[in-house]
Amino acid sequence: MSNFTNENNAWSKRYTLTVKSKPEPIWQAFVDTDNWKRWNPGVKSITIEGPFRTGTWFTMALPQGEVVRSQLTDVSEGKYFIDETWVDDTLVKVEHRIEASGADQSTVIYAISTQGPQANAFGEGVSADFPEVMEGLAKYLAETGSV
């Protein structure tokens, strides 16, 4: 693994969605990794190697058969978590943030940044389904009555 400082090898994008839910049920959906596959079509299964906190590793099996190992690098309970994944020599960092935006509404923010020789390609590829994933989360919350 390498550290990259060349600004030409960095990429980032941010997605937001307002959800009819208080922050707490959204956070519960985030920490309930066994059920990510119910609302995230990009996850076939996930195995977390400990509690949902900073430093814990997890492995995701993707629908296409790939397996990705990531680490929770920053977890602020009820507010956000950041995970990091190395794909070859490119670092992919994703922040999942919840902000209360009304009496019974929250804004869900997915912010991705990549750094390395494949920053643009991996950034675009990894985040391509983020709008669908966020809509899936909103639908999951509504269906389970977790609003």
Secondary structure, DSSP 8 states (H G I E B T S, - for coil): ------GGGEEEEEEEEEESS-HHHHHHHHH-GGGHHHH-TT-SEEEESSSSSTT-EEEEE-TTS-EEEEEEEEEETTTEEEEEEEETTEEEEEEEEEEEEETTEEEEEEEEEEESTTHHHHHHHHHTTHHHHHHHHHHHHHHTT--
